[in-house]
Amino acid sequence: MKKLNFINKIIYFINAVFAIFLLLSFLLPYTPPKTFSVLSVLSLGVAFLILCNVLFFLYWLIKLKKELVLSLLVLFLGYLFFGSLYKFSSSKYIESPNNFKVMNYNVRLFNLYKWIDEDSVEIKIVDFIKTESPEVISVQEYHPHKNIDLSFFKYKFEKLSGKKTKYGQAIFSQYPIVHSGSIEFPDTGNNAIFADVVKGVDTIRVYNIHLESLRIDTKVESLKKEDSERLFKRIGTTFKMQQFQSELFLMHKKQCNYKMIICGDFNNTAFSYVYRKIKGDLNDAFIEAGNGFGRTYDFKFFPIRIDFILTDDAFSVNGFKAYNDHYSDHYPIMATLSTQ
């Protein structure tokens, strides 16, 4: 570092700060938010920290400086802990007569309050779902809009709350639903629901989880108005609630002996404690068959993946797609599965 000029010394200092934060983030999946809520906030920024360290590495590489070792080492450790942020392999697809498609989609009340300045967004969402024709779809922030017709699904289970505006979670299926129910989360409108669907001789448990929302407006103007200390405290509190909600879900899941698919909006990333606990030994459909960043949320600054489809080993993941259709603040995802 002695041979660096003043500007490069400043850059290397900033580089070291970002490297230290990325190192700290490696503890996140193993750190309960109830114990270290402030540290858990870092899980939202892991993708950003990785991208920054990649840029620092490239900067020192172009300069042919040995300082590149710092970010290279931290990125290598990050790969060992988290895997690749970006999947360079092409998206996998395997044709099978047993294939069926499962979609997850947070529809944000079908644009009820005109967050997206377009006409008939709710109809476009339905047309999109109809075109992609999943056999099962897990929907968060569902609202029984007067223009919504999902009757092309033969079966459904929905759990709605709210007084003036009804909203909640729903599961629609082309396969018979023989049992369904809800896991209630206290002091919130969020919950988890499940439906047991019969496909051939198999009964499959499909969970739809919507963990506590962060309620962050990602517009730059809105973030500037936020008090940073209050924002961090609010996110920390939300992550504590998510931990409690995931514990309730896992107690319910433990009692199920069926083949299992877990869909949902976790409102947290694949670098978080709740993701690690819910995933357990399950397979993440994006990791198994997706490519790219797998972005599922419309975050302005960097790609973020907070919606998931997880399966147990009874299923082969034969395909995965993350869509770019922008009808909500979330993007739909779909996995092609088959029973082994």
GUZAMAR-834754 format. One line per field, with one value per atom (N, C-alpha, C): residue number from 1; atom name; z, y, x. Coordinates in steps of 0.001 Angstrom, whole numbers, plus 500000, padded with zeros to 6 digits. Layout:
GUZAMAR-834754
pos	NUM ...
site	CA ...
w	Z ...
v	Y ...
u	X ...
//
This chain:
GUZAMAR-834754
pos	1 1 1 2 2 2 3 3 3 4 4 4 5 5 5 6 6 6 7 7 7 8 8 8 9 9 9 10 10 10 11 11 11 12 12 12 13 13 13 14 14 14 15 15 15 16 16 16 17 17 17 18 18 18 19 19 19 20 20 20 21 21 21 22 22 22 23 23 23 24 24 24 25 25 25 26 26 26 27 27 27 28 28 28 29 29 29 30 30 30 31 31 31 32 32 32 33 33 33 34 34 34 35 35 35 36 36 36 37 37 37 38 38 38 39 39 39 40 40 40 41 41 41 42 42 42 43 43 43 44 44 44 45 45 45 46 46 46 47 47 47 48 48 48 49 49 49 50 50 50 51 51 51 52 52 52 53 53 53 54 54 54 55 55 55 56 56 56 57 57 57 58 58 58 59 59 59 60 60 60 61 61 61 62 62 62 63 63 63 64 64 64 65 65 65 66 66 66 67 67 67 68 68 68 69 69 69 70 70 70 71 71 71 72 72 72 73 73 73 74 74 74 75 75 75 76 76 76 77 77 77 78 78 78 79 79 79 80 80 80 81 81 81 82 82 82 83 83 83 84 84 84 85 85 85 86 86 86 87 87 87 88 88 88 89 89 89 90 90 90 91 91 91 92 92 92 93 93 93 94 94 94 95 95 95 96 96 96 97 97 97 98 98 98 99 99 99 100 100 100 101 101 101 102 102 102 103 103 103 104 104 104 105 105 105 106 106 106 107 107 107 108 108 108 109 109 109 110 110 110 111 111 111 112 112 112 113 113 113 114 114 114 115 115 115 116 116 116 117 117 117 118 118 118 119 119 119 120 120 120 121 121 121 122 122 122 123 123 123 124 124 124 125 125 125 126 126 126 127 127 127 128 128 128 129 129 129 130 130 130 131 131 131 132 132 132 133 133 133 134 134 134 135 135 135 136 136 136 137 137 137 138 138 138 139 139 139 140 140 140 141 141 141 142 142 142 143 143 143 144 144 144 145 145 145 146 146 146 147 147 147 148 148 148 149 149 149 150 150 150 151 151 151 152 152 152 153 153 153 154 154 154 155 155 155 156 156 156 157 157 157 158 158 158 159 159 159 160 160 160 161 161 161 162 162 162 163 163 163 164 164 164 165 165 165 166 166 166 167 167 167 168 168 168 169 169 169 170 170 170 171 171 171 172 172 172 173 173 173 174 174 174 175 175 175 176 176 176 177 177 177 178 178 178 179 179 179 180 180 180 181 181 181 182 182 182 183 183 183 184 184 184 185 185 185 186 186 186 187 187 187 188 188 188 189 189 189 190 190 190 191 191 191 192 192 192 193 193 193 194 194 194 195 195 195 196 196 196 197 197 197 198 198 198 199 199 199 200 200 200 201 201 201 202 202 202 203 203 203 204 204 204 205 205 205 206 206 206 207 207 207 208 208 208 209 209 209 210 210 210 211 211 211 212 212 212 213 213 213 214 214 214 215 215 215 216 216 216 217 217 217 218 218 218 219 219 219 220 220 220 221 221 221 222 222 222 223 223 223 224 224 224 225 225 225 226 226 226 227 227 227 228 228 228 229 229 229 230 230 230 231 231 231 232 232 232 233 233 233 234 234 234 235 235 235 236 236 236 237 237 237 238 238 238 239 239 239 240 240 240 241 241 241 242 242 242 243 243 243 244 244 244 245 245 245 246 246 246 247 247 247 248 248 248 249 249 249 250 250 250 251 251 251 252 252 252 253 253 253 254 254 254 255 255 255 256 256 256 257 257 257 258 258 258 259 259 259 260 260 260 261 261 261 262 262 262 263 263 263 264 264 264 265 265 265 266 266 266 267 267 267 268 268 268 269 269 269 270 270 270 271 271 271 272 272 272 273 273 273 274 274 274 275 275 275 276 276 276 277 277 277 278 278 278 279 279 279 280 280 280 281 281 281 282 282 282 283 283 283 284 284 284 285 285 285 286 286 286 287 287 287 288 288 288 289 289 289 290 290 290 291 291 291 292 292 292 293 293 293 294 294 294 295 295 295 296 296 296 297 297 297 298 298 298 299 299 299 300 300 300 301 301 301 302 302 302 303 303 303 304 304 304 305 305 305 306 306 306 307 307 307 308 308 308 309 309 309 310 310 310 311 311 311 312 312 312 313 313 313 314 314 314 315 315 315 316 316 316 317 317 317 318 318 318 319 319 319 320 320 320 321 321 321 322 322 322 323 323 323 324 324 324 325 325 325 326 326 326 327 327 327 328 328 328 329 329 329 330 330 330 331 331 331 332 332 332 333 333 333 334 334 334 335 335 335 336 336 336 337 337 337 338 338 338 339 339 339 340 340 340
site	N CA C N CA C N CA C N CA C N CA C N CA C N CA C N CA C N CA C N CA C N CA C N CA C N CA C N CA C N CA C N CA C N CA C N CA C N CA C N CA C N CA C N CA C N CA C N CA C N CA C N CA C N CA C N CA C N CA C N CA C N CA C N CA C N CA C N CA C N CA C N CA C N CA C N CA C N CA C N CA C N CA C N CA C N CA C N CA C N CA C N CA C N CA C N CA C N CA C N CA C N CA C N CA C N CA C N CA C N CA C N CA C N CA C N CA C N CA C N CA C N CA C N CA C N CA C N CA C N CA C N CA C N CA C N CA C N CA C N CA C N CA C N CA C N CA C N CA C N CA C N CA C N CA C N CA C N CA C N CA C N CA C N CA C N CA C N CA C N CA C N CA C N CA C N CA C N CA C N CA C N CA C N CA C N CA C N CA C N CA C N CA C N CA C N CA C N CA C N CA C N CA C N CA C N CA C N CA C N CA C N CA C N CA C N CA C N CA C N CA C N CA C N CA C N CA C N CA C N CA C N CA C N CA C N CA C N CA C N CA C N CA C N CA C N CA C N CA C N CA C N CA C N CA C N CA C N CA C N CA C N CA C N CA C N CA C N CA C N CA C N CA C N CA C N CA C N CA C N CA C N CA C N CA C N CA C N CA C N CA C N CA C N CA C N CA C N CA C N CA C N CA C N CA C N CA C N CA C N CA C N CA C N CA C N CA C N CA C N CA C N CA C N CA C N CA C N CA C N CA C N CA C N CA C N CA C N CA C N CA C N CA C N CA C N CA C N CA C N CA C N CA C N CA C N CA C N CA C N CA C N CA C N CA C N CA C N CA C N CA C N CA C N CA C N CA C N CA C N CA C N CA C N CA C N CA C N CA C N CA C N CA C N CA C N CA C N CA C N CA C N CA C N CA C N CA C N CA C N CA C N CA C N CA C N CA C N CA C N CA C N CA C N CA C N CA C N CA C N CA C N CA C N CA C N CA C N CA C N CA C N CA C N CA C N CA C N CA C N CA C N CA C N CA C N CA C N CA C N CA C N CA C N CA C N CA C N CA C N CA C N CA C N CA C N CA C N CA C N CA C N CA C N CA C N CA C N CA C N CA C N CA C N CA C N CA C N CA C N CA C N CA C N CA C N CA C N CA C N CA C N CA C N CA C N CA C N CA C N CA C N CA C N CA C N CA C N CA C N CA C N CA C N CA C N CA C N CA C N CA C N CA C N CA C N CA C N CA C N CA C N CA C N CA C N CA C N CA C N CA C N CA C N CA C N CA C N CA C N CA C N CA C N CA C N CA C N CA C N CA C N CA C N CA C N CA C N CA C N CA C N CA C N CA C N CA C N CA C N CA C N CA C N CA C N CA C N CA C N CA C N CA C N CA C N CA C N CA C N CA C N CA C N CA C N CA C N CA C N CA C N CA C N CA C N CA C N CA C N CA C N CA C N CA C N CA C N CA C N CA C N CA C N CA C N CA C N CA C N CA C N CA C N CA C N CA C N CA C N CA C N CA C N CA C N CA C N CA C N CA C
w	500000 500000 500000 500431 500496 499110 498082 496727 496055 496723 496148 496294 495302 495445 496384 496692 497694 497320 496044 495598 495748 495336 495431 496871 497750 499173 499710 499294 499706 499138 497855 497214 497925 498292 498965 500363 501034 502349 502217 501210 500975 500604 499779 499408 500661 501600 502833 503645 503699 504438 503839 502491 501822 501989 501992 502179 503584 504595 505976 506136 505539 505625 504950 503823 503151 504012 504662 505579 506718 507271 508341 507862 506596 506059 506000 506021 505981 507233 508298 509546 509540 508600 508628 508633 507757 507756 509066 509910 511163 512388 512124 513208 513347 514400 514577 514726 513971 514090 515502 516255 517626 518483 518097 518849 518327 516982 516360 515231 515612 514599 513694 514240 513439 512368 512765 511805 510707 511049 510073 508925 509166 508117 506920 507188 506119 505037 505370 504402 503157 503305 502152 501216 501742 500935 500487 500700 500342 498840 498020 496563 496190 496824 496573 496991 498158 498646 497720 497214 496280 495003 494457 493222 493411 494567 494851 494915 495559 495660 494305 493455 492081 491353 491522 490870 491402 492730 493300 492756 492666 492124 490686 489870 488481 488382 489287 489298 489532 490579 490893 489836 489198 488126 486929 486570 485462 485796 487069 487513 487731 487662 487919 489302 490291 491666 492512 493440 494278 495255 495379 496266 495826 494614 494127 494974 495709 496502 497563 498162 499236 498778 497724 497248 496661 495997 495426 496511 497613 498720 499346 499580 500202 499274 497970 497005 496943 497037 497044 498277 499435 500649 500516 499893 499660 498793 497782 496916 497713 498635 499461 500384 500903 501827 501101 500037 499412 498027 497369 495960 495125 493854 492934 492989 493033 492965 491595 490583 489202 488644 488071 487496 486017 485660 484284 483364 483927 483094 482495 481346 480717 481541 481440 482190 481740 482710 482399 482066 481083 480855 480381 481074 480732 480460 479278 478908 479588 480156 480811 480756 480527 480517 481869 482928 484280 484680 483775 484115 484497 485489 485786 486279 486123 486390 487637 488447 489664 489587 489727 489657 491022 491309 492493 492045 492600 492116 493208 493643 494502 493572 493524 492511 493013 494255 494853 494594 495043 494969 493529 492557 491143 490798 491386 491107 491489 492573 493013 493201 493730 494022 492977 491797 490633 490884 491554 491731 490367 489454 488081 487234 486573 485832 484460 484508 483286 483501 482413 482490 482451 483161 483070 483418 484402 484819 485330 486032 486582 485474 484363 483236 482579 482508 481936 482786 484113 484995 484734 484636 484382 483019 482013 480675 480692 481452 481583 482209 483306 483983 483054 482328 481408 480300 479791 478726 479216 480431 480970 481492 481796 482173 483191 484374 485416 485920 486345 486950 488360 489040 490396 490473 491079 491298 492739 493332 494695 494583 495146 494975 496331 496436 497625 497286 498338 498198 497153 497236 496351 496789 495807 496074 495068 495528 494611 493805 492857 491995 491086 490802 489974 488554 488079 486722 486668 487811 487867 487652 486663 486402 486255 487319 487308 487300 486709 486709 485832 485045 484263 485165 486438 487436 488020 488140 488606 490110 490844 492302 492884 494050 494691 496196 496898 498325 498576 499218 499526 500983 501567 502958 502960 503134 503031 504381 504564 505765 505336 506293 505968 506006 506356 506469 505188 504847 503654 502386 502383 501236 501645 501029 501306 500555 501259 500635 501406 500790 501484 500518 500858 500046 499392 498258 497552 496838 496686 495881 494885 493596 492539 491921 491583 491133 490061 489127 488179 488757 489865 490531 491726 492068 493206 494501 495256 496590 497608 498358 499279 500720 500980 502329 502232 503072 503036 504393 504597 505863 505919 507071 507240 508522 508462 509652 509977 511049 511363 512066 511611 512264 513103 514379 515245 514887 515100 514991 513592 512572 511203 510241 509030 507986 507189 507437 506728 507349 506548 507042 506061 506358 505426 505247 504028 503776 503128 503101 502448 501778 500756 500075 499715 500017 499632 498318 497253 495925 495525 494774 494337 492859 492556 491172 490935 490173 489973 491280 491669 492937 494072 493760 494754 495396 496702 497397 497699 497252 497350 498223 499226 500079 499433 499115 498574 499631 500057 501006 500256 500733 500234 501448 501531 502699 502317 503145 502980 504318 504447 505687 505776 506957 507251 506241 505771 504758 505393 504632 505104 504994 504047 503805 503557 502610 502219 500841 500716 499413 498801 497688 497128 496230 496104 495321 496059 495313 495911 496757 496254 496968 498321 498354 499605 500588 500096 500975 501604 500851 501378 502557 502548 503608 504864 504712 505843 506830 508109 509149 509198 508943 508776 510036 511208 512454 512642 512355 512486 511460 510246 509184 509577 510081 510489 511629 512572 513700 513230 512270 511751 511005 510202 509470 510444 511480 512488 513180 513526 514155 513218 511928 510934 510827 510841 510738 511960 513134 514322 514135 513575 513304 512287 511260 510254 510883 511803 512474 513229 513973 514732 513784 512670 511698 511062 510758 510161 511152 512445 513468 513557 513472 513455 512238 511093 509868 509990 510491 510564 511513 512579 513474 512737 511883 511104 510047 509360 508291 508828 510044 510638 510765 510826 511014 509696 508585 507271 506723 506234 505672 504156 503543 502093 501378 500083 499241 499304 499239 499613 498626 498364 497589 498423 498626 499397 498467 498331 497523 498450 497988 498801 498570 499181 499258 500676 500819 502150 502627 501741 502086 502696 502234 502649 501598 501620 500538 500842 499843 500015 500924 501394 502309 503757 503997 505311 506181 507458 508433 508120 507810 507586 506340 505312 504107 504443 505156 505491 506316 507289 508156 507383 506549 505796 504731 504061 503008 503584 504684 505258 504210 504049 503079 501742 501578 500337 499198 497983 496802 496378 496080 495566 494044 493487 492050 491191 491640 490878 490824 491961 492015 491165 491169 490436 488930 488460 487016 486422 487235 486723 486164 485722 485295 485567 485400 485660 487143 487459 488857 489508 488705 489270 489992 489569 490247 490348 491533 491717 492250 492589 493185 492468 492288 491554 492476 492798 493623 492686 492916 491934 491779 492814 492860 492420 492689 492277 492309 491573 491503 492852 493209 494512 494348 495035 494937 496311 496450 497738 497623 496408 496173 495760 496281 496129 495845 495168 495048 495505 496591 497176 497092 496859 496754 497524 497927 498553 497476 497911 496973 496200 496528 495771 494371 494136 492846 492132 490821 489979 489496 489583 489052 487600 486673 485245 484502 485196 484569 485558 485273 486118 485272 485510 484781 485711 485677 486351 485254 485327 484252 484449 483363 483405 483254 483227 483064 484294 484086 485198 485446 486170 486512 488021 488765 490227 490663 491979 492445 492544 492322 492254 490834 490493 489204 489444 488574 488757 488493 489147 488893 488690 487912 487677 487586 488241 488205 487486 486662 486029 486821 487350 488247 487728 488202 487976 489186 489444 490579 490158 491078 490755 490962
v	498783 500000 501265 501143 502309 502912 502060 502530 503161 503141 503716 505226 505917 507362 507652 508923 509310 508837 509015 508620 507119 506341 504885 504391 505143 504777 504935 506009 506220 505112 504772 503717 502383 502116 500846 500808 501955 502017 501699 502308 502029 500555 500045 498635 497751 498090 497297 497317 498482 498603 497669 497701 496846 495368 495060 493674 493180 494043 493673 493433 494311 494131 492831 492511 491253 490060 490149 489089 488910 490027 489963 489289 489529 488983 487463 486844 485388 484758 485547 485047 485106 485861 486154 484919 483933 482767 481984 482230 481486 482367 483599 484564 484895 484404 484703 486208 486786 488222 488640 487721 488055 488360 487805 488009 489213 489313 490398 491017 491767 492315 493338 494114 495132 494472 493418 492710 492066 491591 490897 491808 493130 494085 493956 493524 493361 492387 491462 490449 491064 492252 492932 493483 493679 494317 493408 492095 491174 491220 491234 491299 492562 493679 494949 494858 494261 494111 493223 492168 491286 492042 492774 493521 494582 495261 496275 495657 494493 493840 493326 492941 492566 493776 494931 496153 496557 496444 496759 495803 494521 493540 493900 494250 494606 495876 496816 498067 497775 496981 496671 495762 494928 494073 494910 495896 496790 497570 497951 498702 497797 496463 495477 495676 495846 496052 494822 494493 493312 493493 494723 494987 494228 493700 492910 491659 491226 489999 490097 491290 491467 491070 491733 491426 490028 489580 488233 487180 487343 486383 486395 487602 487710 487146 487403 486863 485340 484810 483350 482741 483367 482900 483018 484124 484314 483217 482799 481710 480416 480169 478962 479003 480193 480323 480351 481153 481447 480838 480425 480063 481334 481187 482318 483217 484531 485487 485420 485179 485131 483741 483104 481773 481909 481565 481729 480616 479478 478374 478715 478126 478362 477689 478215 477668 476228 475349 473935 473655 472794 472299 470857 469975 468560 468181 467673 467250 465921 465838 464604 464520 463322 463176 463463 463425 463694 465160 466012 467422 468123 468983 469923 471212 472314 473632 474258 474850 475543 476979 477918 479342 479993 480976 481820 483269 484026 485400 486254 487293 488319 489378 489461 490288 491701 492002 493327 493827 493023 493382 493674 493084 493311 494802 495534 496974 497780 497379 498007 499516 499964 501389 502110 501517 502147 502518 501615 501850 501902 501048 501064 501851 502884 503794 503211 502138 501498 501071 500935 500456 498928 498374 496940 496038 496449 495617 494265 494268 493014 492012 492523 491643 491116 491965 491537 490432 490530 489485 488157 488217 486994 486403 487258 486779 486130 486747 486191 484797 484669 483371 482333 482754 481836 481370 482297 481951 480972 481200 480328 479013 478997 477802 476879 477394 476497 475592 474408 473520 473979 474602 475121 476509 477456 478794 479218 479733 480261 481788 482455 483900 484596 485624 486485 487817 488447 489725 489609 488486 488233 489098 489583 490394 489992 489661 489235 490403 490874 492012 491634 492578 492288 491863 492277 491913 490645 490014 488837 487579 486807 485523 484447 483695 482594 481244 481250 480041 478929 479244 478173 477207 477607 476639 475945 474628 473877 473980 474199 474178 475367 475806 476911 476855 477461 477726 479118 479943 481296 481619 482403 482849 484354 485054 486507 487148 488366 489150 490590 491472 492865 493149 494366 494757 495406 496554 497261 496592 496254 495592 494196 493202 491817 491479 490857 490490 489322 488661 487562 486661 485372 484396 483433 482871 481921 480884 479696 478636 478169 478184 477703 476461 475487 474201 473570 472884 472049 470654 470360 469067 469230 468188 468284 468650 469533 469897 469120 468231 467362 467875 468788 469344 470667 471616 472920 473589 474615 475323 476490 477145 478353 478278 478816 478984 480471 480825 482239 482816 483990 484722 485840 485931 486939 488364 489289 490736 491172 490533 490904 490354 490906 490382 489275 489046 487992 486628 485590 484230 483235 481966 480902 480022 479568 478648 477383 476337 475107 474440 473661 472866 471530 470453 469116 468756 468659 468391 466950 466363 464974 464963 464491 464341 462851 462237 460796 460064 459287 458543 459304 460489 461258 462345 462491 463661 464578 465822 466780 467955 468263 469436 470664 471651 472920 473995 474598 475711 477035 478039 479412 480295 480796 481582 483048 483929 485361 485900 486006 486523 488038 488558 489980 490897 491883 492811 493888 494347 495387 496779 496938 498234 499351 499084 500081 500609 501919 502547 502727 502029 502010 503208 504129 505333 506183 506728 507508 508650 509354 510509 510088 508916 508431 508002 507332 506885 508057 509155 510347 510940 510793 511360 510495 509223 508285 508609 508583 508662 507319 507312 506059 505191 505816 505045 504373 505120 504577 503469 503667 502676 501365 501436 500235 499527 500312 499722 499009 499621 499027 497722 497732 496516 495415 495789 494811 494184 494999 494508 493563 493926 493080 491726 491721 490460 489570 490179 489395 488722 489479 488910 487778 487974 486923 485645 485797 484617 483871 484607 483978 483297 483969 483406 482137 482151 480961 479807 480105 479057 478424 479256 478723 477834 478291 477503 476170 476182 474955 473927 474406 473476 472777 473540 472968 472011 472414 471606 470257 470259 469054 467940 468309 467324 466734 467208 466776 465656 464574 463444 463340 464313 464279 464820 464520 465216 466700 467538 468933 469931 470996 472140 473382 474204 475441 476629 477447 478669 479858 481026 482184 483400 484464 485735 485824 485599 485595 486999 487997 489365 489403 488491 488436 487643 487741 487186 485770 485180 483850 483881 485072 485211 485354 485141 485434 484189 484451 483387 482644 483379 482718 481846 482287 481456 480151 480230 479021 478062 478593 477733 477089 477853 477294 476320 476667 475799 474469 474501 473260 472382 471155 470204 470251 471216 471300 471850 471691 472209 473529 474504 475799 475675 475842 475606 476508 477736 478628 478083 477640 477099 475836 475027 473765 473963 474951 475006 476406 477452 478814 479348 480594 481272 482763 483494 484930 485245 486413 486836 486230 485816 485289 486336 487594 488707 488461 488731 488573 489839 490851 492069 493294 494278 495495 496473 496143 497008 497834 499134 500053 499921 499448 499611 498377 497193 495978 494829 493741 492630 491937 491638 491039 489892 488802 487597 487309 487528 487318 486377 485900 484957 483620 482533 481237 480116 479091 477810 476748 476059 475034 473684 472633 471297 470289 469200 468143 467202 466184 465307 464379 464398 463580 464139 465377 466034 466279 466138 466619 468008 468942 470286 470279 470252 470119 471448 472531 473844 474934 476143 477293 478562 479455 480721 481865 482940 484195 485180 485692 486512 487991 488748 490200 490990 490309 490984 491837 493147 494101 494553 493720 494056 494236 494116 494216 494704 494869 495165 493884 492731 491453 490904 490055 489363 487902 487326 485922 484982 483824 482773 481464 480555 479268 478143 477051 475853 474735 473993 472792 471598 470797 469705 468371 467302 465982 465127 464185 463281 462186 461826 460829 459413
u	500837 500000 500870 502129 503010 503242 503196 503480 502255 501134 499911 499931 499366 499207 498035 497843 496839 495432 495049 493705 493509 494512 494392 494381 495061 495001 493578 492905 491505 490622 490829 490042 490262 491516 491800 491173 491134 490479 488986 488340 486911 486723 487628 487626 487658 488525 488657 487368 486713 485444 484393 484271 483283 483643 484920 485355 485012 485203 484882 483385 482568 481114 480683 481313 480973 481378 482530 482947 481944 481477 480472 479191 478852 477602 477615 478798 478877 478269 478158 477575 476052 475467 474036 473138 473379 472482 472490 473488 473628 473348 472911 472709 471227 470544 469122 468893 467964 467682 467284 466678 466290 467518 468663 469909 470682 470801 471568 470743 469720 468805 469492 470436 471117 471978 472717 473563 472727 471531 470691 470257 470259 469898 470837 472072 473067 472607 471696 471280 470660 470069 469475 470538 471743 472775 473898 473748 474834 475124 474073 474275 475053 474705 475394 476864 477117 478497 479319 478718 479426 479774 478786 479025 480112 480100 481128 482516 482615 483920 484399 483480 483846 484435 483801 484293 485667 485848 487169 488239 487891 488833 489228 488221 488490 489342 489078 489861 491343 491631 493044 493660 492831 493338 493799 492976 493338 494615 494722 495898 497118 496890 497947 498570 497670 498111 497774 498680 498470 497296 496800 495658 494406 494424 493287 493062 494085 494003 492908 492729 491751 490353 489856 488507 488416 489477 489482 489308 490042 489956 488565 488015 486693 485614 485737 484776 484848 486058 486212 485537 485736 485069 483554 483112 481684 481107 481858 481405 481263 482202 482128 480910 480578 479455 478110 478011 476722 476538 477629 477534 477604 477335 477462 476231 476447 475345 474675 475476 474980 475253 474220 474403 474728 475953 476411 475914 475573 475088 473735 473443 472143 471055 469854 468734 468460 468314 468120 466657 466431 465079 465158 464470 464425 462979 462727 461375 461057 459870 459441 457917 457375 455907 455276 456106 455592 455703 456198 456398 455096 455192 454116 454758 454035 454610 453983 454856 454429 454932 454016 454357 454164 455004 454811 454761 453797 453611 452976 453692 453104 452512 451185 450496 450173 450543 450308 448885 447926 446496 446035 446731 446386 446359 447309 447467 446224 445597 444346 444471 445604 445790 446652 446723 447370 448835 449574 451008 451701 451250 451758 450768 451250 450376 450018 449254 448764 447319 446600 445226 445196 444228 443923 445111 445911 447038 446546 445409 444889 444545 444033 443699 444976 446010 447294 447923 447764 448297 447591 446267 445504 445854 445977 446354 447738 448651 450006 449952 449215 449110 448488 447458 446780 447723 448544 449495 450555 451071 452127 451567 450291 449510 450179 450520 451026 449900 450261 449256 448894 449861 449640 450248 449537 450106 449866 450919 450895 450922 449907 449747 449779 450639 450637 449961 449408 448690 447584 446883 445744 444561 443818 442628 441542 440357 439289 438715 439485 439136 437966 437105 435921 436293 437471 437895 438742 438943 439806 438976 439360 438704 439774 439959 440924 440206 439020 438196 438767 439827 440455 441217 441448 441902 440678 440733 439566 439370 440469 440400 441163 440728 441443 441250 442193 442046 442590 441810 442266 441979 442841 442675 442839 441713 441712 441431 441929 441648 441386 441202 440925 439445 439109 437694 437188 437768 437318 437831 439134 439754 440191 439616 439987 441274 442201 443466 444075 445043 445706 446431 446494 447214 446219 446636 445773 446621 446058 446654 445606 445947 445062 445690 444851 445382 444497 445146 444416 444171 444846 444686 443746 443001 442071 442785 442177 442665 441838 442484 441749 441797 442727 442823 443575 443213 443872 443741 444530 444455 445420 445470 446268 447079 448297 449135 449110 448458 448266 449491 449914 450993 450364 450692 450060 450473 449546 449795 450216 449672 450018 448966 448934 448062 448734 450015 450744 450447 450616 450405 451006 450815 451183 449954 449726 448623 449183 448365 448799 447602 447897 446885 447500 446784 447225 446543 447334 446783 447103 446202 446376 446721 447918 448378 448634 447772 447884 447702 448724 448650 449331 449872 450626 449762 449922 449395 450576 450465 451572 451135 451913 451644 452302 451477 451973 451784 452880 452829 452999 452299 452439 452721 453961 454387 454553 454019 454272 454765 456088 456658 456497 456709 456473 457154 456397 456906 457777 458775 459690 459090 458174 457514 458528 459429 460418 460053 459934 459753 461136 461403 462755 463065 462133 462431 463467 464417 465512 464972 463953 463397 462839 462181 461589 462665 463709 464784 465531 465666 466338 465573 464245 463408 463405 463811 463797 464911 464582 465597 466321 467637 468382 468326 468442 468412 467065 465986 464634 464401 464935 464780 465451 466695 467417 466686 466164 465458 464188 463488 462254 462545 463608 463972 464378 465142 465545 464346 463357 462121 461381 461325 460663 461349 462688 463423 463194 463019 462671 461313 460345 459027 459135 459961 460141 460697 461625 462187 461090 460261 459172 458188 457848 456917 457478 458774 459391 459410 459558 459538 458149 457098 455731 455518 455998 455855 456583 457811 458608 457983 457323 456626 455489 454790 453687 454226 455260 455868 456361 456864 457438 456397 455129 454066 453565 454103 453624 454515 453902 454642 454494 453795 453620 454856 454948 455914 455594 456626 456415 457025 456247 456719 456422 457435 457254 457476 456448 456524 456358 456800 456489 457348 456866 457574 458114 459439 460042 460379 460287 460677 462083 462913 464310 465071 466360 467166 467659 468319 468907 470127 470519 471655 471188 469905 469326 469158 468947 468706 467413 466329 465032 465062 465770 465881 466599 467717 468469 467627 466856 466057 464903 464216 463088 463579 464663 465187 465654 466414 466897 467564 467050 467598 466854 465968 465190 466048 465558 466240 465614 466440 465991 465917 464714 464517 465399 465643 466521 467944 468451 469813 469923 468864 468898 468823 468035 467767 467709 467935 467823 469122 469106 470333 470209 471316 471321 471252 470665 470516 469276 468299 467062 466247 466386 465707 464199 463638 462186 461515 462305 461721 462259 461390 461746 462469 463709 464557 465429 465505 466088 467603 468287 469736 470529 470018 470698 469692 469974 469014 468864 467627 467370 466371 466628 465797 465202 463882 463226 462016 461738 460640 461245 460675 461337 460349 460847 460166 461158 460819 461689 460987 461737 461141 461975 461333 462116 462654 463380 464083 463153 461869 460913 460684 461131 460921 462246 462216 463309 462943 463887 463653 464140 463192 463523 463568 463220 463295 462942 463407 463084 463151 462213 462220 461834 462627 462277 461883 460684 460122 460454 460344 460562 459267 458145 456850 456557 456419 456364 454923 454171 452787 452607 453691 453661 455037 455241 456601 457428 456776 457464 457358 458317 458281 457912 457093 456717 457884 457856 458835 458080 458669 457998 459017 458705 459538 458799 459541 459009 459526 458606 458968 458429 459034 458470 458768 457909 458137 459107 459993 461017 460505
//
